[in-house]
C-alpha cells in the first residue's frame, strides 16, 4: 500500500515513524491563508483536507494523510515565528494564559469518502519571566513551531498543565486520531506486519 504523508515537516515525519509503517513524504504546496471569518478549528480542518487532497490528486492510488495545526491565544493566531523576535513576542503574550491548539487530520483513500477531524488541546502557560523566555529560546530555537515551543522536548517546561485527548497532538500529528482514521480507511498499523519497517 502506498501511504503518503502530505507534509515536509520533520516533526510530523518523526511522529508517523512511531507507527513503524512504510510511508513517504510529499509536499502539498497549498495556500495556507485563512478565509474571512473562518474559525481556527475550521481553518485547521480545511487545511488538513486541502493538503491531503492536493497530494492525492497527484497520487490517485495512494492513501494520503494531511494535517495542520492552528494555535490561538485570545483572538490572535500564533503562527510559526520564523525568528527570535516573533518567538519572544509570542511567549510573552502566552505567559500566564491559555493557548488553544486545533489540530486537523485528514485521511483520503481511493474510492472512499474523506475522513477529516479536528482535535483541540488547551495549554496553560506558566507565568514566564523575561529570563525564562530568553533561556528557553537560546536552548531550543523553536523558530519553525507554531506557538514558539517544542512540546516534545524542553518546551514542556513552559507549561502548568495540558488538557487534551492525545499527547502527540501538540507535536503536530495526533497519533491516536491518525491511527483511528487509518483503521477506518483499511490500514491497521497493528495488523500489517508485512509493511512494517525493520
FENVEN-V740020 format. One record per residue. N is the residue number from 1. SS is DSSP state (alpha for helix, beta for strand, coil for the rest). D_CENTER is the distance of its C-alpha to the mean C-alpha in whole Angstrom. Layout:
# FENVEN-V740020
{{N:SS:D_CENTER} {N:SS:D_CENTER}}
This chain:
# FENVEN-V740020
{{1:coil:24} {2:coil:22} {3:beta:18} {4:beta:16} {5:beta:12} {6:coil:12} {7:coil:10} {8:coil:12} {9:coil:9} {10:alpha:11} {11:alpha:8} {12:alpha:7} {13:alpha:11} {14:alpha:12} {15:alpha:10} {16:alpha:11} {17:alpha:14} {18:coil:15} {19:coil:16} {20:coil:19} {21:beta:19} {22:coil:20} {23:coil:17} {24:beta:17} {25:beta:15} {26:coil:16} {27:coil:15} {28:coil:15} {29:coil:16} {30:coil:16} {31:coil:17} {32:coil:14} {33:coil:16} {34:coil:16} {35:coil:19} {36:coil:22} {37:coil:22} {38:coil:18} {39:coil:17} {40:alpha:13} {41:alpha:12} {42:alpha:14} {43:alpha:13} {44:alpha:9} {45:alpha:11} {46:alpha:13} {47:alpha:11} {48:alpha:9} {49:alpha:13} {50:alpha:14} {51:alpha:12} {52:alpha:13} {53:alpha:17} {54:alpha:17} {55:alpha:17} {56:alpha:19} {57:alpha:22} {58:alpha:23} {59:coil:22} {60:coil:24} {61:coil:25} {62:coil:21} {63:beta:18} {64:beta:15} {65:beta:12} {66:beta:9} {67:beta:6} {68:beta:5} {69:beta:5} {70:beta:8} {71:beta:10} {72:beta:14} {73:beta:17} {74:coil:20} {75:coil:20} {76:beta:18} {77:beta:15} {78:beta:13} {79:coil:12} {80:beta:12} {81:coil:15} {82:coil:17} {83:coil:20} {84:alpha:21} {85:alpha:23} {86:alpha:20} {87:alpha:18} {88:alpha:21} {89:alpha:21} {90:alpha:18} {91:alpha:19} {92:alpha:22} {93:alpha:21} {94:alpha:19} {95:coil:22} {96:coil:23} {97:coil:21} {98:beta:18} {99:beta:15} {100:beta:13} {101:beta:9} {102:beta:8} {103:beta:5} {104:beta:7} {105:beta:8} {106:beta:11} {107:beta:14} {108:beta:17} {109:coil:20} {110:coil:24} {111:coil:26} {112:coil:24} {113:coil:22} {114:coil:18} {115:beta:16} {116:beta:14} {117:beta:12} {118:beta:10} {119:beta:10} {120:beta:11} {121:beta:11} {122:beta:14} {123:beta:15} {124:beta:18} {125:beta:19} {126:coil:22} {127:coil:25} {128:coil:24} {129:coil:27} {130:alpha:27} {131:alpha:28} {132:alpha:25} {133:alpha:23} {134:alpha:25} {135:alpha:25} {136:alpha:21} {137:alpha:21} {138:alpha:23} {139:alpha:22} {140:alpha:18} {141:coil:18} {142:coil:15} {143:coil:15} {144:coil:12} {145:coil:10} {146:beta:9} {147:coil:12} {148:coil:13} {149:coil:13} {150:coil:12} {151:coil:11} {152:coil:12} {153:coil:15} {154:alpha:18} {155:alpha:15} {156:alpha:16} {157:alpha:20} {158:alpha:19} {159:beta:18} {160:beta:21} {161:beta:19} {162:beta:16} {163:beta:16} {164:coil:14} {165:coil:14} {166:coil:12} {167:coil:12} {168:coil:9} {169:alpha:6} {170:alpha:7} {171:alpha:6} {172:coil:2} {173:coil:4} {174:coil:7} {175:alpha:10} {176:alpha:13} {177:alpha:12} {178:alpha:11} {179:alpha:14} {180:alpha:16} {181:alpha:15} {182:alpha:16} {183:alpha:19} {184:alpha:20} {185:coil:20} {186:coil:23} {187:coil:21} {188:coil:21} {189:coil:20} {190:coil:23} {191:coil:25} {192:coil:25} {193:alpha:27} {194:alpha:28} {195:alpha:24} {196:beta:23} {197:coil:23} {198:coil:26}}
